[in-house]
């Protein structure tokens, strides 16, 4: 990411936050007037998005800080922590909206369809604009993807409310309001699971989802002279930074041959698996015994 892109990201988030603040105020006021559970639940969801996007904005600022003697990996994992928090908030809010909508479905109330429609259209335009602004940034890391997903879900929620409001206005079927909320809540819970799962895996230093541990291990053993690969670990500290460390057990060979194999492995890890940070220790069985590298936990 170049300097201009890094500066534009917090700015785009700030614009999206401002849009959502105006939407929240309008939806709460007119949701109460129209007695629309869909509008009120969307307002609450938008309010959590303001907090989540603010966290994402702060995360982008913090993650850009340079490494130091205490934080040798830097602050990039802040992105993952915030993505986890945002996903957790979405789960809680979606669950609350789901419960409230079921209650409203069992005990329906009169809804002012026209007022609901006008506010929902304004909300759809605002959320659509915020989603468009954040779309490019969503490809950069999990934190920004979670912020974009919040905005996208709001836009879909607004679209569903618009459709529901039109149906209520022309048919008088007030049960459409909570049904729309239930459908969207279920959708939100399904979509947010992916981000929650990915962020947890990153925090646990799991192997990145699109990498095959056994495949990479085998690819390290295809070179002549390599007997075994042990203590292999693959993890990532952010959406874009992947790491690998391993003991590569070799037979006796010339230093020039070791250097050649090492250079080939590092290039392969970069080009094929996008692992740009690798720590490889090439040692013979005799050297392992001499320096005490044997370990029971080695994989």
FIKE-929033 format. One record per residue (C-alpha): x, y, z; chain. Coordinates in nm, 3 decimals, padded with zeros to 5 digits, always signed. Layout:
<r><x>X</x><y>Y</y><z>Z</z><chaine>A</chaine></r>
...
END
This chain:
<r><x>+00.000</x><y>+00.000</y><z>+00.000</z><chaine>A</chaine></r>
<r><x>+00.149</x><y>+00.333</y><z>-00.103</z><chaine>A</chaine></r>
<r><x>+00.143</x><y>+00.646</y><z>+00.112</z><chaine>A</chaine></r>
<r><x>-00.154</x><y>+00.797</y><z>-00.072</z><chaine>A</chaine></r>
<r><x>-00.364</x><y>+00.480</y><z>-00.029</z><chaine>A</chaine></r>
<r><x>-00.281</x><y>+00.461</y><z>+00.341</z><chaine>A</chaine></r>
<r><x>-00.389</x><y>+00.823</y><z>+00.393</z><chaine>A</chaine></r>
<r><x>-00.713</x><y>+00.777</y><z>+00.195</z><chaine>A</chaine></r>
<r><x>-00.826</x><y>+00.472</y><z>+00.395</z><chaine>A</chaine></r>
<r><x>-00.890</x><y>+00.652</y><z>+00.730</z><chaine>A</chaine></r>
<r><x>-01.052</x><y>+00.936</y><z>+00.534</z><chaine>A</chaine></r>
<r><x>-01.292</x><y>+00.696</y><z>+00.362</z><chaine>A</chaine></r>
<r><x>-01.377</x><y>+00.538</y><z>+00.696</z><chaine>A</chaine></r>
<r><x>-01.444</x><y>+00.884</y><z>+00.846</z><chaine>A</chaine></r>
<r><x>-01.687</x><y>+00.964</y><z>+00.562</z><chaine>A</chaine></r>
<r><x>-01.866</x><y>+00.632</y><z>+00.610</z><chaine>A</chaine></r>
<r><x>-01.891</x><y>+00.696</y><z>+00.987</z><chaine>A</chaine></r>
<r><x>-02.043</x><y>+01.040</y><z>+00.930</z><chaine>A</chaine></r>
<r><x>-02.302</x><y>+00.900</y><z>+00.688</z><chaine>A</chaine></r>
<r><x>-02.400</x><y>+00.631</y><z>+00.939</z><chaine>A</chaine></r>
<r><x>-02.443</x><y>+00.885</y><z>+01.222</z><chaine>A</chaine></r>
<r><x>-02.702</x><y>+01.077</y><z>+01.018</z><chaine>A</chaine></r>
<r><x>-02.877</x><y>+00.753</y><z>+00.924</z><chaine>A</chaine></r>
<r><x>-02.898</x><y>+00.638</y><z>+01.288</z><chaine>A</chaine></r>
<r><x>-03.061</x><y>+00.964</y><z>+01.403</z><chaine>A</chaine></r>
<r><x>-03.317</x><y>+00.957</y><z>+01.120</z><chaine>A</chaine></r>
<r><x>-03.406</x><y>+00.591</y><z>+01.168</z><chaine>A</chaine></r>
<r><x>-03.454</x><y>+00.615</y><z>+01.545</z><chaine>A</chaine></r>
<r><x>-03.675</x><y>+00.924</y><z>+01.524</z><chaine>A</chaine></r>
<r><x>-03.892</x><y>+00.806</y><z>+01.236</z><chaine>A</chaine></r>
<r><x>-03.882</x><y>+00.442</y><z>+01.344</z><chaine>A</chaine></r>
<r><x>-04.055</x><y>+00.541</y><z>+01.669</z><chaine>A</chaine></r>
<r><x>-04.304</x><y>+00.759</y><z>+01.480</z><chaine>A</chaine></r>
<r><x>-04.383</x><y>+00.484</y><z>+01.226</z><chaine>A</chaine></r>
<r><x>-04.376</x><y>+00.209</y><z>+01.493</z><chaine>A</chaine></r>
<r><x>-04.146</x><y>+00.009</y><z>+01.262</z><chaine>A</chaine></r>
<r><x>-03.936</x><y>-00.262</y><z>+01.425</z><chaine>A</chaine></r>
<r><x>-03.739</x><y>-00.299</y><z>+01.101</z><chaine>A</chaine></r>
<r><x>-03.637</x><y>+00.069</y><z>+01.108</z><chaine>A</chaine></r>
<r><x>-03.553</x><y>+00.067</y><z>+01.479</z><chaine>A</chaine></r>
<r><x>-03.354</x><y>-00.256</y><z>+01.454</z><chaine>A</chaine></r>
<r><x>-03.167</x><y>-00.120</y><z>+01.152</z><chaine>A</chaine></r>
<r><x>-03.091</x><y>+00.199</y><z>+01.347</z><chaine>A</chaine></r>
<r><x>-02.942</x><y>-00.004</y><z>+01.631</z><chaine>A</chaine></r>
<r><x>-02.740</x><y>-00.205</y><z>+01.384</z><chaine>A</chaine></r>
<r><x>-02.619</x><y>+00.116</y><z>+01.219</z><chaine>A</chaine></r>
<r><x>-02.524</x><y>+00.252</y><z>+01.562</z><chaine>A</chaine></r>
<r><x>-02.303</x><y>-00.050</y><z>+01.628</z><chaine>A</chaine></r>
<r><x>-02.152</x><y>+00.008</y><z>+01.285</z><chaine>A</chaine></r>
<r><x>-02.052</x><y>+00.359</y><z>+01.388</z><chaine>A</chaine></r>
<r><x>-01.860</x><y>+00.208</y><z>+01.679</z><chaine>A</chaine></r>
<r><x>-01.717</x><y>-00.072</y><z>+01.466</z><chaine>A</chaine></r>
<r><x>-01.605</x><y>+00.162</y><z>+01.189</z><chaine>A</chaine></r>
<r><x>-01.452</x><y>+00.392</y><z>+01.449</z><chaine>A</chaine></r>
<r><x>-01.258</x><y>+00.093</y><z>+01.582</z><chaine>A</chaine></r>
<r><x>-01.147</x><y>+00.011</y><z>+01.227</z><chaine>A</chaine></r>
<r><x>-01.039</x><y>+00.372</y><z>+01.174</z><chaine>A</chaine></r>
<r><x>-00.837</x><y>+00.362</y><z>+01.497</z><chaine>A</chaine></r>
<r><x>-00.695</x><y>+00.023</y><z>+01.401</z><chaine>A</chaine></r>
<r><x>-00.565</x><y>+00.156</y><z>+01.071</z><chaine>A</chaine></r>
<r><x>-00.391</x><y>+00.438</y><z>+01.254</z><chaine>A</chaine></r>
<r><x>-00.233</x><y>+00.206</y><z>+01.512</z><chaine>A</chaine></r>
<r><x>-00.132</x><y>-00.069</y><z>+01.266</z><chaine>A</chaine></r>
<r><x>+00.071</x><y>+00.185</y><z>+01.068</z><chaine>A</chaine></r>
<r><x>+00.303</x><y>+00.246</y><z>+01.362</z><chaine>A</chaine></r>
<r><x>+00.659</x><y>+00.122</y><z>+01.304</z><chaine>A</chaine></r>
<r><x>+00.813</x><y>-00.180</y><z>+01.476</z><chaine>A</chaine></r>
<r><x>+01.015</x><y>-00.123</y><z>+01.791</z><chaine>A</chaine></r>
<r><x>+01.219</x><y>-00.321</y><z>+02.043</z><chaine>A</chaine></r>
<r><x>+00.904</x><y>-00.422</y><z>+02.231</z><chaine>A</chaine></r>
<r><x>+00.667</x><y>-00.484</y><z>+01.938</z><chaine>A</chaine></r>
<r><x>+00.904</x><y>-00.662</y><z>+01.699</z><chaine>A</chaine></r>
<r><x>+00.617</x><y>-00.762</y><z>+01.470</z><chaine>A</chaine></r>
<r><x>+00.477</x><y>-00.411</y><z>+01.479</z><chaine>A</chaine></r>
<r><x>+00.108</x><y>-00.338</y><z>+01.546</z><chaine>A</chaine></r>
<r><x>-00.048</x><y>-00.510</y><z>+01.245</z><chaine>A</chaine></r>
<r><x>-00.228</x><y>-00.770</y><z>+01.456</z><chaine>A</chaine></r>
<r><x>-00.446</x><y>-00.486</y><z>+01.588</z><chaine>A</chaine></r>
<r><x>-00.636</x><y>-00.527</y><z>+01.258</z><chaine>A</chaine></r>
<r><x>-00.721</x><y>-00.886</y><z>+01.347</z><chaine>A</chaine></r>
<r><x>-00.825</x><y>-00.802</y><z>+01.704</z><chaine>A</chaine></r>
<r><x>-01.060</x><y>-00.530</y><z>+01.579</z><chaine>A</chaine></r>
<r><x>-01.204</x><y>-00.763</y><z>+01.313</z><chaine>A</chaine></r>
<r><x>-01.277</x><y>-01.015</y><z>+01.592</z><chaine>A</chaine></r>
<r><x>-01.443</x><y>-00.747</y><z>+01.807</z><chaine>A</chaine></r>
<r><x>-01.650</x><y>-00.620</y><z>+01.513</z><chaine>A</chaine></r>
<r><x>-01.764</x><y>-00.971</y><z>+01.426</z><chaine>A</chaine></r>
<r><x>-01.855</x><y>-01.040</y><z>+01.789</z><chaine>A</chaine></r>
<r><x>-02.062</x><y>-00.720</y><z>+01.802</z><chaine>A</chaine></r>
<r><x>-02.243</x><y>-00.821</y><z>+01.483</z><chaine>A</chaine></r>
<r><x>-02.329</x><y>-01.160</y><z>+01.632</z><chaine>A</chaine></r>
<r><x>-02.474</x><y>-00.996</y><z>+01.945</z><chaine>A</chaine></r>
<r><x>-02.675</x><y>-00.733</y><z>+01.760</z><chaine>A</chaine></r>
<r><x>-02.806</x><y>-00.977</y><z>+01.499</z><chaine>A</chaine></r>
<r><x>-02.915</x><y>-01.213</y><z>+01.777</z><chaine>A</chaine></r>
<r><x>-03.097</x><y>-00.931</y><z>+01.959</z><chaine>A</chaine></r>
<r><x>-03.275</x><y>-00.817</y><z>+01.641</z><chaine>A</chaine></r>
<r><x>-03.374</x><y>-01.177</y><z>+01.567</z><chaine>A</chaine></r>
<r><x>-03.533</x><y>-01.222</y><z>+01.912</z><chaine>A</chaine></r>
<r><x>-03.714</x><y>-00.886</y><z>+01.901</z><chaine>A</chaine></r>
<r><x>-03.843</x><y>-00.957</y><z>+01.551</z><chaine>A</chaine></r>
<r><x>-03.984</x><y>-01.295</y><z>+01.655</z><chaine>A</chaine></r>
<r><x>-04.164</x><y>-01.124</y><z>+01.946</z><chaine>A</chaine></r>
<r><x>-04.305</x><y>-00.861</y><z>+01.708</z><chaine>A</chaine></r>
<r><x>-04.412</x><y>-01.137</y><z>+01.466</z><chaine>A</chaine></r>
<r><x>-04.609</x><y>-01.307</y><z>+01.745</z><chaine>A</chaine></r>
<r><x>-04.758</x><y>-00.975</y><z>+01.856</z><chaine>A</chaine></r>
<r><x>-04.779</x><y>-00.756</y><z>+01.539</z><chaine>A</chaine></r>
<r><x>-04.831</x><y>-00.381</y><z>+01.562</z><chaine>A</chaine></r>
<r><x>-04.959</x><y>-00.127</y><z>+01.312</z><chaine>A</chaine></r>
<r><x>-04.675</x><y>+00.011</y><z>+01.098</z><chaine>A</chaine></r>
<r><x>-04.678</x><y>+00.343</y><z>+00.910</z><chaine>A</chaine></r>
<r><x>-04.567</x><y>+00.203</y><z>+00.576</z><chaine>A</chaine></r>
<r><x>-04.518</x><y>+00.534</y><z>+00.390</z><chaine>A</chaine></r>
<r><x>-04.299</x><y>+00.691</y><z>+00.661</z><chaine>A</chaine></r>
<r><x>-04.106</x><y>+00.366</y><z>+00.685</z><chaine>A</chaine></r>
<r><x>-04.055</x><y>+00.370</y><z>+00.307</z><chaine>A</chaine></r>
<r><x>-03.921</x><y>+00.728</y><z>+00.288</z><chaine>A</chaine></r>
<r><x>-03.670</x><y>+00.676</y><z>+00.570</z><chaine>A</chaine></r>
<r><x>-03.564</x><y>+00.337</y><z>+00.434</z><chaine>A</chaine></r>
<r><x>-03.494</x><y>+00.485</y><z>+00.088</z><chaine>A</chaine></r>
<r><x>-03.279</x><y>+00.760</y><z>+00.242</z><chaine>A</chaine></r>
<r><x>-03.099</x><y>+00.496</y><z>+00.449</z><chaine>A</chaine></r>
<r><x>-03.045</x><y>+00.277</y><z>+00.140</z><chaine>A</chaine></r>
<r><x>-02.885</x><y>+00.565</y><z>-00.051</z><chaine>A</chaine></r>
<r><x>-02.660</x><y>+00.655</y><z>+00.245</z><chaine>A</chaine></r>
<r><x>-02.554</x><y>+00.297</y><z>+00.316</z><chaine>A</chaine></r>
<r><x>-02.503</x><y>+00.231</y><z>-00.053</z><chaine>A</chaine></r>
<r><x>-02.272</x><y>+00.531</y><z>-00.077</z><chaine>A</chaine></r>
<r><x>-02.076</x><y>+00.426</y><z>+00.235</z><chaine>A</chaine></r>
<r><x>-02.040</x><y>+00.070</y><z>+00.098</z><chaine>A</chaine></r>
<r><x>-01.913</x><y>+00.202</y><z>-00.236</z><chaine>A</chaine></r>
<r><x>-01.656</x><y>+00.422</y><z>-00.061</z><chaine>A</chaine></r>
<r><x>-01.521</x><y>+00.130</y><z>+00.147</z><chaine>A</chaine></r>
<r><x>-01.528</x><y>-00.135</y><z>-00.129</z><chaine>A</chaine></r>
<r><x>-01.170</x><y>-00.076</y><z>-00.254</z><chaine>A</chaine></r>
<r><x>-01.028</x><y>-00.075</y><z>+00.100</z><chaine>A</chaine></r>
<r><x>-01.200</x><y>-00.408</y><z>+00.181</z><chaine>A</chaine></r>
<r><x>-00.933</x><y>-00.596</y><z>-00.018</z><chaine>A</chaine></r>
<r><x>-00.646</x><y>-00.466</y><z>+00.197</z><chaine>A</chaine></r>
<r><x>-00.696</x><y>-00.651</y><z>+00.526</z><chaine>A</chaine></r>
<r><x>-00.947</x><y>-00.829</y><z>+00.751</z><chaine>A</chaine></r>
<r><x>-01.012</x><y>-00.517</y><z>+00.959</z><chaine>A</chaine></r>
<r><x>-01.123</x><y>-00.312</y><z>+00.658</z><chaine>A</chaine></r>
<r><x>-01.314</x><y>-00.610</y><z>+00.522</z><chaine>A</chaine></r>
<r><x>-01.515</x><y>-00.626</y><z>+00.846</z><chaine>A</chaine></r>
<r><x>-01.593</x><y>-00.252</y><z>+00.821</z><chaine>A</chaine></r>
<r><x>-01.703</x><y>-00.294</y><z>+00.458</z><chaine>A</chaine></r>
<r><x>-01.915</x><y>-00.597</y><z>+00.552</z><chaine>A</chaine></r>
<r><x>-02.090</x><y>-00.392</y><z>+00.822</z><chaine>A</chaine></r>
<r><x>-02.176</x><y>-00.129</y><z>+00.559</z><chaine>A</chaine></r>
<r><x>-02.278</x><y>-00.383</y><z>+00.295</z><chaine>A</chaine></r>
<r><x>-02.511</x><y>-00.557</y><z>+00.540</z><chaine>A</chaine></r>
<r><x>-02.666</x><y>-00.222</y><z>+00.630</z><chaine>A</chaine></r>
<r><x>-02.731</x><y>-00.153</y><z>+00.262</z><chaine>A</chaine></r>
<r><x>-02.895</x><y>-00.495</y><z>+00.221</z><chaine>A</chaine></r>
<r><x>-03.095</x><y>-00.438</y><z>+00.539</z><chaine>A</chaine></r>
<r><x>-03.215</x><y>-00.102</y><z>+00.400</z><chaine>A</chaine></r>
<r><x>-03.309</x><y>-00.265</y><z>+00.070</z><chaine>A</chaine></r>
<r><x>-03.515</x><y>-00.528</y><z>+00.252</z><chaine>A</chaine></r>
<r><x>-03.687</x><y>-00.258</y><z>+00.458</z><chaine>A</chaine></r>
<r><x>-03.771</x><y>-00.065</y><z>+00.139</z><chaine>A</chaine></r>
<r><x>-03.930</x><y>-00.374</y><z>-00.015</z><chaine>A</chaine></r>
<r><x>-04.113</x><y>-00.447</y><z>+00.310</z><chaine>A</chaine></r>
<r><x>-04.238</x><y>-00.089</y><z>+00.338</z><chaine>A</chaine></r>
<r><x>-04.378</x><y>-00.098</y><z>-00.016</z><chaine>A</chaine></r>
<r><x>-04.563</x><y>-00.423</y><z>+00.055</z><chaine>A</chaine></r>
<r><x>-04.698</x><y>-00.290</y><z>+00.387</z><chaine>A</chaine></r>
<r><x>-04.814</x><y>+00.035</y><z>+00.222</z><chaine>A</chaine></r>
<r><x>-05.011</x><y>-00.144</y><z>-00.051</z><chaine>A</chaine></r>
<r><x>-05.128</x><y>-00.455</y><z>+00.137</z><chaine>A</chaine></r>
<r><x>-05.140</x><y>-00.358</y><z>+00.505</z><chaine>A</chaine></r>
<r><x>-04.957</x><y>-00.679</y><z>+00.596</z><chaine>A</chaine></r>
<r><x>-04.774</x><y>-00.558</y><z>+00.908</z><chaine>A</chaine></r>
<r><x>-04.615</x><y>-00.899</y><z>+00.967</z><chaine>A</chaine></r>
<r><x>-04.384</x><y>-00.828</y><z>+00.671</z><chaine>A</chaine></r>
<r><x>-04.187</x><y>-00.586</y><z>+00.893</z><chaine>A</chaine></r>
<r><x>-04.061</x><y>-00.846</y><z>+01.146</z><chaine>A</chaine></r>
<r><x>-04.024</x><y>-01.110</y><z>+00.872</z><chaine>A</chaine></r>
<r><x>-03.781</x><y>-00.881</y><z>+00.688</z><chaine>A</chaine></r>
<r><x>-03.582</x><y>-00.834</y><z>+01.009</z><chaine>A</chaine></r>
<r><x>-03.568</x><y>-01.210</y><z>+01.073</z><chaine>A</chaine></r>
<r><x>-03.444</x><y>-01.290</y><z>+00.722</z><chaine>A</chaine></r>
<r><x>-03.173</x><y>-01.023</y><z>+00.739</z><chaine>A</chaine></r>
<r><x>-03.064</x><y>-01.128</y><z>+01.090</z><chaine>A</chaine></r>
<r><x>-03.018</x><y>-01.488</y><z>+00.978</z><chaine>A</chaine></r>
<r><x>-02.819</x><y>-01.366</y><z>+00.678</z><chaine>A</chaine></r>
<r><x>-02.599</x><y>-01.150</y><z>+00.901</z><chaine>A</chaine></r>
<r><x>-02.522</x><y>-01.437</y><z>+01.137</z><chaine>A</chaine></r>
<r><x>-02.424</x><y>-01.658</y><z>+00.844</z><chaine>A</chaine></r>
<r><x>-02.197</x><y>-01.399</y><z>+00.681</z><chaine>A</chaine></r>
<r><x>-02.025</x><y>-01.280</y><z>+00.998</z><chaine>A</chaine></r>
<r><x>-01.922</x><y>-01.635</y><z>+01.089</z><chaine>A</chaine></r>
<r><x>-01.658</x><y>-01.629</y><z>+00.814</z><chaine>A</chaine></r>
<r><x>-01.483</x><y>-01.320</y><z>+00.954</z><chaine>A</chaine></r>
<r><x>-01.513</x><y>-01.443</y><z>+01.314</z><chaine>A</chaine></r>
<r><x>-01.362</x><y>-01.779</y><z>+01.219</z><chaine>A</chaine></r>
<r><x>-01.079</x><y>-01.625</y><z>+01.017</z><chaine>A</chaine></r>
<r><x>-00.987</x><y>-01.374</y><z>+01.288</z><chaine>A</chaine></r>
<r><x>-00.982</x><y>-01.647</y><z>+01.557</z><chaine>A</chaine></r>
<r><x>-00.756</x><y>-01.862</y><z>+01.339</z><chaine>A</chaine></r>
<r><x>-00.515</x><y>-01.571</y><z>+01.294</z><chaine>A</chaine></r>
<r><x>-00.508</x><y>-01.498</y><z>+01.667</z><chaine>A</chaine></r>
<r><x>-00.428</x><y>-01.867</y><z>+01.731</z><chaine>A</chaine></r>
<r><x>-00.144</x><y>-01.854</y><z>+01.473</z><chaine>A</chaine></r>
<r><x>-00.319</x><y>-02.117</y><z>+01.263</z><chaine>A</chaine></r>
<r><x>-00.201</x><y>-02.206</y><z>+00.914</z><chaine>A</chaine></r>
<r><x>-00.366</x><y>-01.961</y><z>+00.668</z><chaine>A</chaine></r>
<r><x>-00.685</x><y>-02.111</y><z>+00.523</z><chaine>A</chaine></r>
<r><x>-00.570</x><y>-02.124</y><z>+00.161</z><chaine>A</chaine></r>
<r><x>-00.241</x><y>-02.297</y><z>+00.242</z><chaine>A</chaine></r>
<r><x>-00.195</x><y>-02.675</y><z>+00.271</z><chaine>A</chaine></r>
<r><x>+00.048</x><y>-02.761</y><z>+00.553</z><chaine>A</chaine></r>
<r><x>+00.135</x><y>-03.108</y><z>+00.419</z><chaine>A</chaine></r>
<r><x>+00.179</x><y>-02.980</y><z>+00.064</z><chaine>A</chaine></r>
<r><x>+00.427</x><y>-02.715</y><z>+00.178</z><chaine>A</chaine></r>
<r><x>+00.612</x><y>-02.966</y><z>+00.393</z><chaine>A</chaine></r>
<r><x>+00.649</x><y>-03.202</y><z>+00.098</z><chaine>A</chaine></r>
<r><x>+00.764</x><y>-02.918</y><z>-00.127</z><chaine>A</chaine></r>
<r><x>+01.053</x><y>-02.854</y><z>+00.113</z><chaine>A</chaine></r>
<r><x>+01.169</x><y>-03.215</y><z>+00.089</z><chaine>A</chaine></r>
<r><x>+01.199</x><y>-03.253</y><z>-00.289</z><chaine>A</chaine></r>
<r><x>+01.557</x><y>-03.134</y><z>-00.302</z><chaine>A</chaine></r>
<r><x>+01.842</x><y>-03.382</y><z>-00.311</z><chaine>A</chaine></r>
<r><x>+02.022</x><y>-03.400</y><z>+00.022</z><chaine>A</chaine></r>
<r><x>+01.722</x><y>-03.308</y><z>+00.240</z><chaine>A</chaine></r>
<r><x>+01.630</x><y>-03.597</y><z>+00.468</z><chaine>A</chaine></r>
<r><x>+01.352</x><y>-03.452</y><z>+00.682</z><chaine>A</chaine></r>
<r><x>+01.164</x><y>-03.132</y><z>+00.770</z><chaine>A</chaine></r>
<r><x>+01.068</x><y>-03.082</y><z>+01.133</z><chaine>A</chaine></r>
<r><x>+00.939</x><y>-02.810</y><z>+01.367</z><chaine>A</chaine></r>
<r><x>+00.751</x><y>-02.657</y><z>+01.074</z><chaine>A</chaine></r>
<r><x>+00.522</x><y>-02.364</y><z>+01.161</z><chaine>A</chaine></r>
<r><x>+00.320</x><y>-02.143</y><z>+00.925</z><chaine>A</chaine></r>
<r><x>+00.122</x><y>-01.843</y><z>+01.052</z><chaine>A</chaine></r>
<r><x>+00.030</x><y>-01.485</y><z>+00.980</z><chaine>A</chaine></r>
<r><x>+00.029</x><y>-01.167</y><z>+01.189</z><chaine>A</chaine></r>
<r><x>-00.210</x><y>-00.979</y><z>+00.961</z><chaine>A</chaine></r>
<r><x>-00.407</x><y>-01.033</y><z>+00.643</z><chaine>A</chaine></r>
<r><x>-00.097</x><y>-00.978</y><z>+00.429</z><chaine>A</chaine></r>
<r><x>+00.201</x><y>-01.096</y><z>+00.637</z><chaine>A</chaine></r>
<r><x>+00.274</x><y>-01.469</y><z>+00.634</z><chaine>A</chaine></r>
<r><x>+00.556</x><y>-01.637</y><z>+00.823</z><chaine>A</chaine></r>
<r><x>+00.724</x><y>-01.978</y><z>+00.815</z><chaine>A</chaine></r>
<r><x>+00.991</x><y>-02.139</y><z>+01.030</z><chaine>A</chaine></r>
<r><x>+01.138</x><y>-02.489</y><z>+01.007</z><chaine>A</chaine></r>
<r><x>+01.432</x><y>-02.719</y><z>+01.080</z><chaine>A</chaine></r>
<r><x>+01.554</x><y>-02.874</y><z>+00.755</z><chaine>A</chaine></r>
<r><x>+01.753</x><y>-03.189</y><z>+00.823</z><chaine>A</chaine></r>
<r><x>+02.018</x><y>-03.250</y><z>+00.557</z><chaine>A</chaine></r>
<r><x>+02.297</x><y>-03.496</y><z>+00.492</z><chaine>A</chaine></r>
<r><x>+02.655</x><y>-03.378</y><z>+00.474</z><chaine>A</chaine></r>
<r><x>+02.696</x><y>-03.137</y><z>+00.182</z><chaine>A</chaine></r>
<r><x>+02.907</x><y>-02.843</y><z>+00.077</z><chaine>A</chaine></r>
<r><x>+02.816</x><y>-02.495</y><z>+00.204</z><chaine>A</chaine></r>
<r><x>+02.770</x><y>-02.376</y><z>-00.153</z><chaine>A</chaine></r>
<r><x>+02.512</x><y>-02.649</y><z>-00.212</z><chaine>A</chaine></r>
<r><x>+02.328</x><y>-02.559</y><z>+00.110</z><chaine>A</chaine></r>
<r><x>+02.317</x><y>-02.194</y><z>+00.007</z><chaine>A</chaine></r>
<r><x>+02.181</x><y>-02.285</y><z>-00.336</z><chaine>A</chaine></r>
<r><x>+01.903</x><y>-02.502</y><z>-00.191</z><chaine>A</chaine></r>
<r><x>+01.815</x><y>-02.241</y><z>+00.071</z><chaine>A</chaine></r>
<r><x>+01.786</x><y>-01.967</y><z>-00.193</z><chaine>A</chaine></r>
<r><x>+01.561</x><y>-02.188</y><z>-00.408</z><chaine>A</chaine></r>
<r><x>+01.332</x><y>-02.273</y><z>-00.115</z><chaine>A</chaine></r>
<r><x>+01.294</x><y>-01.909</y><z>-00.011</z><chaine>A</chaine></r>
<r><x>+01.211</x><y>-01.806</y><z>-00.369</z><chaine>A</chaine></r>
<r><x>+00.956</x><y>-02.088</y><z>-00.399</z><chaine>A</chaine></r>
<r><x>+00.786</x><y>-01.990</y><z>-00.073</z><chaine>A</chaine></r>
<r><x>+00.751</x><y>-01.632</y><z>-00.196</z><chaine>A</chaine></r>
<r><x>+00.634</x><y>-01.705</y><z>-00.549</z><chaine>A</chaine></r>
<r><x>+00.408</x><y>-02.008</y><z>-00.493</z><chaine>A</chaine></r>
<r><x>+00.272</x><y>-01.954</y><z>-00.142</z><chaine>A</chaine></r>
<r><x>+00.318</x><y>-01.577</y><z>-00.088</z><chaine>A</chaine></r>
<r><x>+00.522</x><y>-01.642</y><z>+00.227</z><chaine>A</chaine></r>
<r><x>+00.767</x><y>-01.352</y><z>+00.240</z><chaine>A</chaine></r>
<r><x>+00.906</x><y>-01.407</y><z>+00.591</z><chaine>A</chaine></r>
<r><x>+01.080</x><y>-01.743</y><z>+00.633</z><chaine>A</chaine></r>
<r><x>+01.330</x><y>-01.864</y><z>+00.893</z><chaine>A</chaine></r>
<r><x>+01.500</x><y>-02.189</y><z>+00.788</z><chaine>A</chaine></r>
<r><x>+01.764</x><y>-02.372</y><z>+00.988</z><chaine>A</chaine></r>
<r><x>+01.954</x><y>-02.628</y><z>+00.778</z><chaine>A</chaine></r>
<r><x>+02.136</x><y>-02.878</y><z>+00.998</z><chaine>A</chaine></r>
<r><x>+02.258</x><y>-03.237</y><z>+00.980</z><chaine>A</chaine></r>
<r><x>+02.166</x><y>-03.512</y><z>+01.229</z><chaine>A</chaine></r>
<r><x>+02.512</x><y>-03.480</y><z>+01.381</z><chaine>A</chaine></r>
<r><x>+02.472</x><y>-03.104</y><z>+01.428</z><chaine>A</chaine></r>
<r><x>+02.132</x><y>-03.152</y><z>+01.588</z><chaine>A</chaine></r>
<r><x>+02.283</x><y>-03.380</y><z>+01.850</z><chaine>A</chaine></r>
<r><x>+02.585</x><y>-03.154</y><z>+01.899</z><chaine>A</chaine></r>
<r><x>+02.385</x><y>-02.836</y><z>+01.965</z><chaine>A</chaine></r>
<r><x>+02.084</x><y>-03.003</y><z>+02.133</z><chaine>A</chaine></r>
<r><x>+01.808</x><y>-02.929</y><z>+01.882</z><chaine>A</chaine></r>
<r><x>+01.615</x><y>-03.248</y><z>+01.950</z><chaine>A</chaine></r>
<r><x>+01.260</x><y>-03.178</y><z>+02.066</z><chaine>A</chaine></r>
<r><x>+00.958</x><y>-03.392</y><z>+02.146</z><chaine>A</chaine></r>
<r><x>+00.706</x><y>-03.139</y><z>+02.012</z><chaine>A</chaine></r>
<r><x>+00.857</x><y>-03.111</y><z>+01.663</z><chaine>A</chaine></r>
<r><x>+00.604</x><y>-03.192</y><z>+01.391</z><chaine>A</chaine></r>
END
